[in-house]
Amino acid sequence: MSRAGTLESRDSLRLFLALLLPPDAEERIERWSEQHLGRGRRVESLHVTLAFLGSQPRTELDAIVDALRDAAAEASPFTLELARYRETRSVGMLVLDDPTGKAGRLATALHRRLEELGAYRPEGRPWLPHVTVLRFRERPRLSPPLDALRADVGPFAPSEAAAFLSRLHPSGARHEILEKCSLD
């Protein structure tokens, strides 16, 4: 585990936990986004969110990171694959396939640990592995081509997970990695 970020002086932190993309997959998705996502605001931090925790007491950060570390240590290696582009009312995302279900098991184990800490309330829907690539106020209803991106990125294996600090700004949230841990 490596500590890479700094903490704010407030008593609480806005946190989420995520899988980091391999650098080559991240670069290819960024290039594709620049070419095909002209409307809206492209996202600066590409990742696969495992759990959004929202505002958490600063004193709980170590326990939250320990939960991430423990779940990551128990996870079996897995790959993810690009499946489709999807828009909600405020974001565009690349939905990922989890062919073995191992990424989903990692997310479930992490959710359980976080729930025991009182840091997470499970959502009413199953975890959906995805990479948010675009934010917008008005849904652009894009249908960008994915075949070349799928071929270019191929199946990829995240090798790290991280705890992120999310700072809200008028131009959108900015993310800072606080700690990383290996998945292997």
C-alpha positions in Angstrom: 0.0 0.0 0.0 1.4 3.4 -0.9 0.2 6.7 0.4 0.2 9.2 -2.5 -2.2 12.0 -1.6 -2.7 14.5 1.1 -5.7 14.9 3.3 -7.7 18.1 3.9 -8.0 19.6 7.3 -11.8 19.0 7.5 -13.2 16.3 9.7 -14.7 14.4 6.8 -13.6 13.3 3.4 -15.6 12.5 0.3 -14.3 9.1 -0.7 -14.7 6.3 -3.2 -12.8 3.1 -3.9 -12.0 2.0 -7.5 -10.0 -0.3 -9.7 -7.3 1.5 -11.7 -7.1 0.8 -15.4 -3.8 -0.4 -16.9 -2.0 2.6 -18.4 -2.3 1.3 -22.0 -6.0 0.8 -21.7 -6.4 4.2 -20.1 -4.5 5.9 -22.9 -6.5 4.1 -25.6 -9.8 5.1 -24.0 -8.7 8.7 -23.6 -7.8 8.9 -27.4 -11.1 7.3 -28.3 -12.9 9.8 -26.1 -11.2 12.7 -27.7 -12.3 11.5 -31.2 -15.8 10.4 -30.4 -17.2 12.3 -27.4 -17.3 15.9 -28.6 -20.3 16.9 -26.5 -20.2 17.1 -22.7 -17.1 17.2 -20.4 -14.7 14.3 -20.7 -13.6 12.8 -17.4 -10.0 13.3 -16.2 -9.8 10.3 -13.9 -10.7 7.0 -15.6 -11.3 4.1 -13.2 -13.9 1.4 -12.3 -15.7 2.5 -9.2 -16.1 -0.4 -6.6 -17.9 1.7 -4.0 -18.8 5.3 -3.6 -18.7 6.1 0.1 -19.5 9.8 0.1 -18.6 11.9 3.2 -16.7 9.8 5.7 -15.1 10.8 9.0 -11.4 11.4 8.4 -10.6 9.1 11.3 -12.2 6.1 9.4 -9.8 6.4 6.4 -7.4 3.7 7.7 -10.1 1.2 8.4 -11.7 1.9 5.0 -8.3 1.4 3.3 -7.7 -1.8 5.3 -11.1 -3.1 4.0 -9.9 -2.4 0.4 -6.5 -4.0 1.1 -8.1 -7.1 2.6 -10.6 -7.6 -0.2 -7.9 -7.0 -2.9 -5.6 -9.5 -1.2 -8.3 -12.2 -1.4 -9.3 -11.5 -5.0 -8.5 -13.9 -7.8 -7.0 -12.4 -10.9 -9.6 -11.3 -13.5 -10.1 -9.5 -16.7 -12.7 -7.0 -17.8 -13.9 -6.3 -21.4 -15.6 -3.4 -23.1 -19.3 -4.3 -23.7 -21.2 -1.1 -24.7 -21.6 2.6 -24.3 -24.5 3.8 -22.0 -25.8 7.2 -20.9 -27.7 8.0 -17.8 -29.2 11.4 -17.2 -25.7 12.9 -16.3 -22.9 10.6 -17.4 -21.7 8.6 -20.4 -20.0 5.3 -19.6 -18.3 2.3 -21.0 -20.0 -0.7 -19.5 -17.7 -3.6 -18.9 -18.2 -7.4 -19.0 -16.9 -9.4 -16.1 -16.8 -12.8 -17.9 -15.6 -14.8 -14.8 -17.6 -12.9 -12.2 -14.4 -12.4 -10.2 -14.5 -8.6 -10.3 -18.1 -8.8 -9.0 -17.0 -11.1 -6.2 -14.3 -8.6 -5.3 -16.9 -5.8 -5.2 -19.3 -7.8 -3.1 -16.6 -8.8 -0.6 -15.5 -5.1 -0.3 -19.1 -4.0 0.1 -19.6 -6.5 2.9 -16.5 -5.2 4.8 -17.4 -1.6 4.3 -21.0 -2.3 5.5 -19.6 -3.9 8.7 -17.6 -0.7 9.3 -20.8 1.4 8.8 -19.1 3.2 5.8 -21.3 1.9 3.1 -24.9 1.2 2.4 -25.4 -1.4 -0.4 -27.3 -0.1 -3.4 -30.6 -1.6 -4.4 -29.1 -2.8 -7.8 -26.2 -5.1 -8.6 -22.7 -3.6 -9.0 -22.2 -2.6 -12.6 -18.5 -2.5 -13.7 -18.1 0.6 -15.9 -15.7 3.5 -16.7 -17.3 6.9 -16.7 -16.0 8.8 -19.7 -18.3 11.8 -20.0 -20.4 14.1 -17.8 -23.1 16.4 -19.1 -26.1 18.6 -18.0 -28.2 17.6 -21.0 -28.0 14.1 -22.3 -26.3 14.2 -25.7 -27.7 10.8 -26.8 -24.4 9.7 -28.4 -23.8 6.4 -30.0 -20.0 6.3 -30.5 -18.5 3.4 -32.4 -16.9 0.8 -30.1 -15.6 -2.0 -32.4 -12.2 -0.4 -33.0 -11.9 0.5 -29.3 -12.8 -3.1 -28.2 -10.2 -4.5 -30.6 -7.6 -1.9 -29.5 -8.1 -2.3 -25.7 -9.1 -6.0 -25.6 -9.6 -7.8 -22.3 -7.6 -6.0 -19.6 -6.6 -6.9 -16.0 -6.6 -4.2 -13.4 -3.6 -4.7 -11.2 -4.3 -2.1 -8.6 -7.2 -0.7 -6.6 -7.2 2.7 -4.9 -8.9 4.9 -2.3 -9.8 8.3 -3.9 -10.6 11.7 -2.4 -13.2 13.4 -4.4 -13.3 17.2 -4.2 -16.2 19.1 -5.6 -15.5 22.1 -7.8 -17.8 24.3 -10.0 -16.3 22.5 -13.1 -16.9 19.1 -11.6 -15.4 16.7 -9.1 -11.6 16.3 -9.0 -10.1 13.1 -7.8 -6.9 12.4 -5.9 -5.5 9.0 -5.1 -4.9 8.7 -1.4 -3.7 5.1 -1.3 -3.2 2.2 -3.7 -3.0 -1.5 -3.3 -2.0 -4.3 -5.5 -4.5 -6.9 -6.8 -1.9 -9.6 -7.4 
